[in-house]
Amino acid sequence: VQFAEPEMAHTAIDAMNGFRVAENVLLVKLADRDKEKPQTQPTANIHVSNLPESYGSAEIQALFGGFGGICSIAALSDPKRSDFGVVWLVRYSEISSAVAALQNLHGRMVPGGLTPIEVRYALP
């Protein structure tokens, strides 16, 4: 679960860690996610999150097109979850373009954004 505020996560940990469900005891802790870990094997496909909700295909093309030829841009969303937001998939014609985009844009703030964007390699 991703909380909007760190305090909310700590409240959940305090309330649920060690809670018993049937014969099981819950272990609730902060995620072991390390954003500085090396990325998976590079592919020509990247997924991008934390972009402003106002961004559409034209803004994605403008932001990512400078790194190489883009074959396709697709938006993924879950209309049943308002907290999901939109994840964009960008497919380049060359792996080197995806590598350049990730190296230059991951962790960067974009106009209108509230948090740094996340750029990750996606499955081919």
Rosetta silent file (secondary structure, phi, psi, omega in degrees, C-alpha in Angstrom):
SEQUENCE: VQFAEPEMAHTAIDAMNGFRVAENVLLVKLADRDKEKPQTQPTANIHVSNLPESYGSAEIQALFGGFGGICSIAALSDPKRSDFGVVWLVRYSEISSAVAALQNLHGRMVPGGLTPIEVRYALP
SCORE:     score description
SCORE:     0.000 S_00000001
   1 L     0.000  135.940  176.932    0.000    0.000    0.000 S_00000001
   2 L  -109.408  120.485 -178.339    1.317    3.439   -0.844 S_00000001
   3 L   -95.136  153.910  179.898    0.191    6.188    1.521 S_00000001
   4 L   -70.254  -33.822 -177.460   -0.022    9.874    0.718 S_00000001
   5 L  -128.489  142.072  179.056    1.845   10.873    3.877 S_00000001
   6 H   -57.026  -34.993 -179.571    4.588    9.044    5.818 S_00000001
   7 H   -61.716  -35.242  178.981    2.663    9.525    9.068 S_00000001
   8 H   -64.699  -39.221  178.188   -0.212    7.504    7.625 S_00000001
   9 H   -64.707  -43.645  179.915    2.145    4.604    6.893 S_00000001
  10 H   -65.893  -35.273  176.612    3.530    4.679   10.428 S_00000001
  11 H   -63.789  -43.042  178.440    0.009    4.723   11.864 S_00000001
  12 H   -64.287  -40.931  178.309   -0.865    1.636    9.808 S_00000001
  13 H   -61.896  -47.676 -179.506    2.313   -0.118   10.934 S_00000001
  14 H   -60.711  -37.747 -175.904    1.578    0.657   14.596 S_00000001
  15 H   -79.692  -34.435 -169.652   -2.006   -0.549   14.270 S_00000001
  16 H  -109.054  -20.079 -178.851   -1.516   -3.690   12.174 S_00000001
  17 L   -64.828  127.141 -179.288    1.959   -5.090   12.817 S_00000001
  18 L    87.096   -3.181  179.021    1.611   -8.254   14.864 S_00000001
  19 L   -64.975  138.673 -177.885   -2.161   -8.388   14.323 S_00000001
  20 E   -96.058  128.861  174.220   -3.452  -11.944   14.251 S_00000001
  21 E  -122.193  109.731 -174.173   -5.592  -13.132   11.331 S_00000001
  22 L    56.678 -119.225 -179.027   -6.785  -16.700   11.932 S_00000001
  23 L   -98.936    6.546 -176.002   -3.552  -18.579   12.657 S_00000001
  24 E  -108.185  147.375  175.813   -1.270  -16.032   11.017 S_00000001
  25 E  -109.547  126.726 -178.290    0.493  -13.006   12.478 S_00000001
  26 L   -74.665  139.776  170.652    0.842  -10.008   10.162 S_00000001
  27 L  -110.071  111.907 -178.932    4.216   -8.436    9.519 S_00000001
  28 L  -117.853  124.688 -177.256    3.640   -4.807    8.520 S_00000001
  29 L  -153.078  171.808  174.484    6.648   -2.639    7.693 S_00000001
  30 L   -67.766  150.302 -177.846    7.908   -0.029    5.291 S_00000001
  31 L   -63.251  150.772  176.894    8.630   -1.348    1.810 S_00000001
  32 L   -88.484   20.732 -176.405   12.076   -2.645    0.984 S_00000001
  33 L   -71.423  127.484  178.700   11.971   -0.635   -2.230 S_00000001
  34 L  -119.799  105.371 -176.222   15.282    0.970   -3.090 S_00000001
  35 L   -67.789  -14.516 -178.571   14.959    3.526   -5.871 S_00000001
  36 L   -94.065   -0.228  176.725   18.717    3.626   -6.275 S_00000001
  37 L   -63.881  151.301  176.690   19.008   -0.083   -7.149 S_00000001
  38 L   -59.877  146.881  178.255   20.158   -0.762  -10.682 S_00000001
  39 L   -68.691  165.694  173.928   17.345   -1.011  -13.181 S_00000001
  40 L   -68.414  178.326  179.763   16.366   -4.290  -14.753 S_00000001
  41 L   -53.291  130.678 -179.541   17.859   -5.230  -18.093 S_00000001
  42 L   -58.966  140.781  173.162   17.356   -2.338  -20.533 S_00000001
  43 L  -134.448  172.493  177.672   14.555   -2.687  -23.076 S_00000001
  44 L   -79.880   -4.966 -178.329   13.093   -0.327  -25.664 S_00000001
  45 E  -106.271  132.722  174.868    9.978   -0.056  -23.473 S_00000001
  46 E  -128.039  153.522  170.979    9.726    2.212  -20.460 S_00000001
  47 E  -119.490  144.601 -171.589    6.922    2.992  -18.067 S_00000001
  48 E  -127.549  129.741  177.464    6.539    6.409  -16.531 S_00000001
  49 E  -130.140  170.537 -179.149    4.634    7.362  -13.393 S_00000001
  50 L    70.746   23.375  173.976    4.074   10.457  -11.240 S_00000001
  51 L   -83.772  154.485  177.557    3.353   12.709  -14.191 S_00000001
  52 L   -57.945  146.423 -179.971    0.745   15.460  -13.767 S_00000001
  53 L   -61.242  -24.264 -178.526   -2.811   14.331  -14.483 S_00000001
  54 L   -74.220  -12.222 -177.495   -3.042   17.014  -17.159 S_00000001
  55 L   -71.477  137.349  174.928   -0.411   15.264  -19.300 S_00000001
  56 L  -125.900 -169.819 -177.648   -1.588   13.583  -22.486 S_00000001
  57 H   -58.143  -37.576 -179.223    0.110   11.926  -25.430 S_00000001
  58 H   -63.516  -41.682  179.155    1.316   15.266  -26.830 S_00000001
  59 H   -68.819  -36.673  177.658    3.117   16.149  -23.572 S_00000001
  60 H   -65.298  -44.722  178.460    4.634   12.653  -23.373 S_00000001
  61 H   -59.694  -43.350 -179.079    5.841   12.959  -26.976 S_00000001
  62 H   -65.969  -40.238 -177.142    7.364   16.378  -26.232 S_00000001
  63 H   -73.613  -39.705 -172.341    9.079   15.176  -23.044 S_00000001
  64 H  -103.808  -16.574 -175.312   10.395   11.826  -24.345 S_00000001
  65 H   -66.082  -24.574 -179.646   10.695   12.364  -28.108 S_00000001
  66 H   -68.648   -8.878 -178.075   14.036   14.118  -27.885 S_00000001
  67 H   -97.270   -6.006  178.184   15.751   10.859  -26.930 S_00000001
  68 L   149.575  178.820 -177.755   14.843    8.976  -30.113 S_00000001
  69 L   -68.090  128.256  178.688   12.086    7.628  -32.296 S_00000001
  70 E  -100.017  127.093  177.883    8.944    6.639  -30.408 S_00000001
  71 E   -83.151  -40.156 -178.112    6.926    3.749  -31.846 S_00000001
  72 E  -157.891  154.653  175.832    3.983    4.034  -29.475 S_00000001
  73 E  -132.995  130.501  179.470    2.648    5.781  -26.390 S_00000001
  74 E  -138.315  144.426  177.836   -0.081    4.244  -24.239 S_00000001
  75 E  -105.928  133.468  174.592   -1.770    5.279  -21.001 S_00000001
  76 E  -112.602  134.607  175.913   -2.753    2.716  -18.383 S_00000001
  77 E  -148.973  165.371  178.112   -5.236    3.567  -15.680 S_00000001
  78 L  -125.065  101.221 -176.761   -7.652    1.804  -13.368 S_00000001
  79 L   -63.314  -15.514  179.250  -11.026    3.566  -13.309 S_00000001
  80 L   -82.941  -13.147 -177.939  -12.003    1.591  -10.194 S_00000001
  81 L  -124.793  110.942  179.941   -9.123    3.106   -8.195 S_00000001
  82 L   -72.639  -19.012 -178.308   -8.883    6.852   -7.877 S_00000001
  83 L   -87.407   -4.317 -174.182   -5.478    6.538   -6.162 S_00000001
  84 L   -74.700  -38.862 -176.416   -3.899    4.658   -9.082 S_00000001
  85 L    72.641 -161.322 -179.395   -3.264    7.605  -11.373 S_00000001
  86 E  -119.570  135.419  171.780   -1.957    7.034  -14.876 S_00000001
  87 E  -111.339  129.692  179.994    1.114    5.080  -15.884 S_00000001
  88 E   -99.951  138.230  173.199    2.418    5.811  -19.352 S_00000001
  89 E  -108.661  127.341  179.723    4.138    3.223  -21.530 S_00000001
  90 E  -121.317  125.446  179.644    6.575    4.566  -24.095 S_00000001
  91 E  -113.452  120.324  178.926    8.062    2.255  -26.712 S_00000001
  92 E   -93.974  160.877  175.984   11.154    3.428  -28.554 S_00000001
  93 L   -78.584  -18.808 -179.039   12.523    2.075  -31.824 S_00000001
  94 L  -132.648  140.320  176.755   15.953    1.659  -30.191 S_00000001
  95 H   -60.934  -37.537 -177.996   16.981    0.434  -26.743 S_00000001
  96 H   -60.786  -30.498  178.162   19.599    3.204  -26.581 S_00000001
  97 H   -69.154  -41.468  178.213   16.809    5.802  -26.750 S_00000001
  98 H   -64.883  -40.317  178.705   15.032    4.233  -23.770 S_00000001
  99 H   -61.706  -45.545  179.902   18.322    4.134  -21.848 S_00000001
 100 H   -63.375  -42.116  179.085   18.922    7.840  -22.559 S_00000001
 101 H   -61.906  -46.336 -179.685   15.370    8.762  -21.528 S_00000001
 102 H   -62.532  -46.728 -177.679   15.665    6.853  -18.243 S_00000001
 103 H   -63.364  -33.160 -176.209   19.088    8.306  -17.432 S_00000001
 104 H   -92.104  -24.110 -172.427   17.960   11.869  -18.133 S_00000001
 105 H  -113.420  -22.023 -179.282   14.394   11.899  -16.797 S_00000001
 106 L   -61.310  128.132  178.674   14.142    9.467  -13.864 S_00000001
 107 L    83.084    3.405 -177.786   13.757   11.457  -10.651 S_00000001
 108 L   -90.202  145.196  173.298   13.277   14.763  -12.462 S_00000001
 109 L   -84.582  139.722  176.968   10.547   17.262  -11.653 S_00000001
 110 L  -117.085  156.505  179.364    8.391   18.302  -14.590 S_00000001
 111 L   -54.324  130.112 -179.841    6.224   21.427  -14.923 S_00000001
 112 L    86.091   -6.573 -178.085    2.980   20.935  -13.010 S_00000001
 113 L   -83.320  151.364  178.361    4.319   17.886  -11.164 S_00000001
 114 L  -103.166  -22.633  179.247    4.116   17.381   -7.427 S_00000001
 115 L  -137.556  158.768  177.558    6.703   14.603   -7.138 S_00000001
 116 L   -60.926  144.971  179.505    9.673   13.504   -9.241 S_00000001
 117 L   -75.742  152.788  174.933    8.715   11.262  -12.140 S_00000001
 118 E  -111.616  126.299  177.528    9.673    7.593  -12.112 S_00000001
 119 E  -120.956  124.003 -177.283   10.993    6.080  -15.304 S_00000001
 120 E  -134.353  154.360  173.306   11.577    2.324  -15.353 S_00000001
 121 E   -71.709  140.303  176.439   12.232   -0.307  -17.978 S_00000001
 122 L  -106.994  167.366  177.716    9.132   -2.272  -18.878 S_00000001
 123 L   -66.257  145.095 -179.496    8.941   -5.791  -20.213 S_00000001
 124 L   -65.093    0.000    0.000    9.564   -6.046  -23.944 S_00000001
